[in-house]
């Protein structure tokens, strides 16, 4: 136990670049650790998402960076300009200062070293400063259920860093549903360091009680603008669908006002286009059909809602994460998978036909996956700390 009177202190570092999923998941992790008795500080290096007031953890905003599209090599500032050396140095200095002042018992790097290579200097600097301040600090990586597999040399680099600098890897997923080795080559050494927590959410997911027969076709695309092709396809497919069905498109703030207005203007009378809403779980539980991408939280949302679903994974560029997850969802009977890269399936006519067929098939069978990540992570951290003592 540290001098704070808690069960220890934790410093989590995260930078979300496209959308908000990494920060949302890191905040869930911070909340769960705090509720488990740890004093937690969450340092975020991506664009501000919302005010983090009233949380059980401290929040520090670094000078933010972001990317455009799938160009993860070029980091941009708030105005969309390439970041300069001074911003990089300021971010690195702030993380080192946090390590020195907090002297954390545990340091967690979200996604690194499996990704975020363009920010390696700041993560490595944080780990070095934390070890200098507290030599027995527990260093953990925190990753989602699916990773994007890079070139072999980068896999080897990530494995070397895990072996030499990290004490373990928190995998926020269910090994039985979707093991990490479905997307990343897991060596025997890496396997010994993996700790599956279960899927990580803020609280037990909303459970729907309605049958959806009077509901809507609900289309969602996360917080970024990456779902624009899906939204455009749904606007066109809605024109061809049975007019008895109302379509509702929930558009994230990452899509600019001009494109948002374009969607609204092009929509037919049976389509509502609006910004994403905080009551999304309730809308999902009551919908006739969910159409979405295949992000991390989609698994949690669809299992909780138990509604018929189509997932259309984001797979532009070298992005493979959502495609791997979507395939697992289809195998489990949780959702039907369609791909925008399939020209036949992704044209309005066939897509509308797939919607009609999925509606006719009805809800999926209940799927049991481990969604108790929030209840598990504090115990895992305590156990690993005890082993380091």
Residue pairs with C-beta under 8 A, 6 or more apart in sequence:
1 7
1 8
2 8
2 9
2 39
2 105
4 39
6 37
6 38
6 39
7 36
7 37
7 38
7 378
7 382
8 38
8 39
8 104
8 105
8 106
8 381
8 382
8 385
9 38
9 39
9 40
9 41
9 102
9 103
9 104
9 105
9 106
10 30
10 33
10 38
10 39
10 40
10 41
10 104
10 105
10 106
10 107
10 108
10 381
11 40
11 41
11 43
11 98
11 99
11 102
11 104
11 106
11 107
11 108
11 126
11 130
12 26
12 29
12 30
12 40
12 41
12 42
12 43
12 107
12 108
12 110
12 142
13 43
13 45
13 95
13 107
13 108
13 109
13 110
13 112
13 122
13 123
13 126
14 22
14 23
14 26
14 42
14 43
14 44
14 45
14 46
14 110
14 111
15 22
15 44
15 45
15 46
15 62
15 65
15 110
15 116
15 119
16 22
16 23
16 44
16 46
16 47
16 49
17 46
17 65
17 66
17 67
17 72
17 75
18 66
18 67
18 70
18 72
18 224
18 226
19 222
19 223
19 224
19 226
19 252
19 254
19 295
20 46
20 49
20 222
20 223
20 224
21 144
21 222
21 223
21 295
21 296
21 297
22 46
22 110
22 111
23 44
23 46
23 49
24 49
24 297
25 110
25 142
25 144
25 172
25 200
25 296
26 42
26 44
26 110
26 142
27 42
27 52
27 55
27 202
28 200
28 201
28 202
28 373
28 374
29 108
29 110
29 142
29 170
29 172
29 200
29 377
30 40
30 42
30 55
30 57
31 55
31 56
31 57
31 202
31 374
32 200
32 373
32 374
32 375
32 377
32 378
33 40
33 57
33 377
33 378
33 381
34 40
34 55
34 56
34 57
35 56
35 374
35 378
36 377
36 378
36 379
36 381
36 382
37 378
38 106
38 378
38 381
40 56
40 57
40 58
41 57
41 58
41 59
41 60
41 98
41 102
41 104
42 52
42 57
42 58
42 59
42 60
43 60
43 62
43 94
43 95
43 98
44 59
44 60
44 61
44 62
44 64
45 62
45 63
45 64
45 65
45 91
45 119
45 122
46 64
46 65
46 66
47 64
47 66
47 78
48 61
48 64
49 223
52 59
60 94
60 98
62 90
62 91
62 94
62 95
63 77
63 87
63 90
63 91
63 94
64 77
64 78
65 75
65 76
65 77
65 83
65 87
65 91
65 119
66 75
66 76
66 77
66 78
67 74
67 75
67 76
68 74
68 76
68 80
69 316
69 317
70 316
70 317
70 318
70 319
72 118
73 118
74 82
75 82
75 83
75 118
75 119
76 82
76 83
77 83
77 87
88 121
88 122
91 122
92 121
92 122
92 125
95 122
95 125
95 126
95 129
96 125
96 126
96 129
98 126
99 107
99 126
99 129
99 130
99 132
99 133
100 129
100 132
100 133
103 130
103 133
103 134
104 130
104 133
104 134
104 137
105 134
105 137
105 138
105 385
106 137
106 138
106 139
106 140
106 381
106 385
107 126
107 127
107 130
107 137
107 138
107 139
107 140
108 140
108 141
108 142
108 170
109 123
109 126
109 127
109 139
109 140
109 141
109 142
110 141
110 142
110 143
111 141
111 142
111 143
111 144
112 119
112 120
112 123
112 141
113 120
113 123
113 141
113 157
113 158
113 161
113 162
113 165
113 166
114 141
114 143
114 147
114 158
114 184
115 147
115 148
115 150
116 123
117 154
117 157
124 165
127 139
127 165
130 137
130 139
131 137
131 139
136 388
136 389
138 167
138 168
138 381
138 384
138 385
138 388
139 165
139 166
139 167
140 166
140 167
140 168
140 169
140 170
140 381
140 384
141 162
141 166
141 168
141 169
141 170
142 169
142 170
142 172
143 169
143 170
143 171
143 172
143 180
144 172
144 173
144 296
144 321
145 171
145 172
145 173
145 174
145 177
145 178
145 180
145 199
145 296
145 299
145 325
146 173
146 178
146 180
146 182
146 183
146 296
146 321
146 322
146 324
146 325
147 180
147 183
147 184
147 321
148 183
148 318
148 319
148 320
148 321
149 155
149 183
149 184
149 185
149 320
155 184
155 185
159 187
159 189
159 190
162 169
162 189
162 190
162 193
163 189
166 193
167 193
167 384
167 388
168 193
168 194
168 195
168 384
169 190
169 193
169 194
169 195
170 195
170 197
170 377
170 380
171 180
171 194
171 195
171 196
171 197
172 197
172 198
172 199
172 200
172 296
172 373
173 179
173 180
173 196
173 197
173 198
173 199
174 196
174 198
174 199
174 369
174 370
174 371
175 196
176 369
176 370
177 299
177 328
177 332
177 369
177 370
178 324
178 325
178 328
179 186
180 186
180 194
182 324
182 328
183 320
183 321
183 324
186 194
195 380
195 384
196 370
197 373
197 376
197 377
197 380
198 370
198 371
198 372
198 373
198 375
198 376
199 296
199 299
199 300
199 369
199 370
199 371
199 373
200 373
200 374
200 377
201 297
201 300
201 371
201 373
201 374
202 374
203 374
204 371
205 281
205 300
205 301
205 303
205 304
205 371
206 281
206 282
206 284
206 285
206 304
206 305
207 285
207 304
207 305
207 306
208 284
208 285
208 286
208 304
208 305
208 306
208 307
209 285
210 285
210 286
211 363
212 286
212 287
212 288
212 289
212 307
212 308
212 363
213 288
214 288
215 286
215 287
215 288
215 289
215 307
216 245
216 246
216 247
216 248
216 283
216 286
216 287
216 288
217 238
217 241
217 245
217 246
217 247
217 248
217 287
217 288
217 289
217 291
217 355
217 359
218 248
218 250
218 283
218 284
218 287
218 289
218 290
218 291
219 230
219 231
219 234
219 247
219 248
219 249
219 250
219 291
219 292
220 227
220 249
220 250
220 276
220 280
220 284
220 290
220 291
220 292
220 293
221 227
221 228
221 230
221 231
221 250
221 251
221 252
221 292
221 293
222 252
222 254
222 292
222 293
222 295
223 252
223 253
223 254
223 276
224 252
224 254
224 255
225 252
225 254
225 255
225 256
225 259
226 254
226 293
226 314
226 316
227 251
227 252
227 255
227 293
227 314
228 255
228 259
229 340
230 291
230 293
230 312
230 340
231 249
231 251
231 263
231 273
232 263
232 266
233 312
233 340
233 346
233 348
233 351
234 247
234 249
234 271
234 291
234 351
235 249
235 263
235 266
235 267
235 268
235 271
235 273
236 348
237 348
237 349
237 351
237 352
237 355
238 245
238 247
238 267
238 268
238 270
238 271
238 352
239 268
239 348
240 348
240 349
240 352
241 247
241 270
241 352
241 355
241 356
242 356
243 270
245 270
245 288
245 359
246 270
246 271
246 272
247 270
247 271
247 272
248 271
248 272
248 274
248 283
249 263
249 267
249 271
249 272
249 273
249 274
250 274
250 275
250 276
250 277
250 280
250 283
251 260
251 263
251 273
251 274
251 275
251 276
252 275
252 276
253 275
253 276
260 273
260 275
263 273
264 273
267 273
277 283
280 301
281 301
281 304
281 305
284 290
284 301
284 302
284 305
284 307
285 304
285 305
285 306
285 307
287 305
287 307
288 307
288 308
288 359
289 307
289 308
289 309
289 310
289 355
289 358
289 359
290 301
290 302
290 305
290 307
290 308
290 309
290 310
290 335
291 309
291 310
291 311
291 312
291 355
292 298
292 301
292 302
292 309
292 310
292 311
292 312
293 311
293 312
293 313
293 314
293 322
294 311
294 312
294 313
294 314
294 322
294 323
294 325
294 326
294 329
294 335
294 337
295 314
295 322
295 325
296 325
298 311
298 325
298 329
299 325
299 329
299 334
299 369
300 371
302 309
302 329
302 334
302 335
303 334
303 367
303 369
303 371
304 371
306 363
306 364
306 366
307 363
308 358
308 359
308 361
308 362
308 363
308 364
309 329
309 334
309 335
309 336
309 358
309 364
310 335
310 336
310 337
310 338
310 354
310 355
310 358
311 322
311 326
311 329
311 330
311 335
311 336
311 337
311 338
312 326
312 337
312 338
312 339
312 340
313 322
313 323
313 325
313 326
313 337
313 339
314 322
315 322
315 323
315 339
315 340
315 341
323 339
326 335
326 337
327 337
329 335
329 337
330 336
330 337
332 367
333 364
333 365
333 367
334 364
334 367
335 364
336 354
336 358
338 345
338 346
338 351
338 354
339 345
339 346
340 346
344 350
345 351
345 354
